[in-house]
Amino acid sequence: MKRVGLVIMLLILTSCGNKDIGFGNYEFNYVTCQSDYLDIFNEPIVSWKDFEDGEQLEISLESVNNILVSSTQCCLSKDKVR
């Protein structure tokens, strides 16, 4: 029984916050990205997906643009960032 609890805790602690691991969906409405080639602040999003275990994000913006970026350069949020 302890091993089952340990496995569940490891899944929770090691999983990225952008994933659905079976008992929760994450919904984000805005994206903010800052890098050398991209500068977006509180841009409304339609949908998003993560690739390569959360290292890359594909984000569909309301402005009909799709971007593929590193998750270390972007912040997804439910509300606008101040």
LINWOWO-V188533 format. One record per residue. N is the residue number from 1. RES is the residue in three letters. PHI is phi as a letter, one per 20 degrees, with the letter a starting at -180 (* if undefined). PSI is psi in radians with two decimals (NA if undefined). Layout:
N/RES/PHI/PSI
N/RES/PHI/PSI
//
This chain:
1/MET/*/-0.65
2/LYS/f/-0.60
3/ARG/f/-0.66
4/VAL/f/-0.78
5/GLY/f/-0.67
6/LEU/f/-0.73
7/VAL/f/-0.75
8/ILE/f/-0.75
9/MET/f/-0.71
10/LEU/f/-0.68
11/LEU/f/-0.73
12/ILE/f/-0.78
13/LEU/f/-0.57
14/THR/e/-0.18
15/SER/f/2.59
16/CYS/f/2.65
17/GLY/f/-0.12
18/ASN/e/0.21
19/LYS/d/2.72
20/ASP/d/1.91
21/ILE/d/0.42
22/GLY/o/-0.43
23/PHE/c/0.51
24/GLY/a/2.34
25/ASN/d/2.51
26/TYR/d/2.23
27/GLU/d/2.20
28/PHE/c/2.50
29/ASN/d/-0.36
30/TYR/c/2.66
31/VAL/c/2.47
32/THR/c/2.13
33/CYS/c/2.42
34/GLN/c/2.09
35/SER/b/-3.04
36/ASP/f/-0.55
37/TYR/d/-0.08
38/LEU/b/2.27
39/ASP/c/1.76
40/ILE/c/2.37
41/PHE/c/2.06
42/ASN/l/0.80
43/GLU/e/2.22
44/PRO/f/2.43
45/ILE/d/2.70
46/VAL/e/-0.84
47/SER/b/2.92
48/TRP/b/2.69
49/LYS/c/2.62
50/ASP/d/2.58
51/PHE/c/2.77
52/GLU/l/0.93
53/ASP/l/0.71
54/GLY/n/0.13
55/GLU/e/-0.44
56/GLN/c/2.56
57/LEU/c/2.36
58/GLU/d/2.08
59/ILE/c/2.23
60/SER/e/2.06
61/LEU/e/2.78
62/GLU/f/-0.37
63/SER/e/0.30
64/VAL/m/0.37
65/ASN/d/2.53
66/ASN/d/2.38
67/ILE/c/2.57
68/LEU/c/1.98
69/VAL/c/2.87
70/SER/f/2.45
71/SER/f/-0.26
72/THR/f/-0.23
73/GLN/d/-0.08
74/CYS/c/2.70
75/CYS/c/2.09
76/LEU/e/2.40
77/SER/b/2.69
78/LYS/f/-0.66
79/ASP/d/2.89
80/LYS/f/2.48
81/VAL/e/2.45
82/ARG/e/NA
//
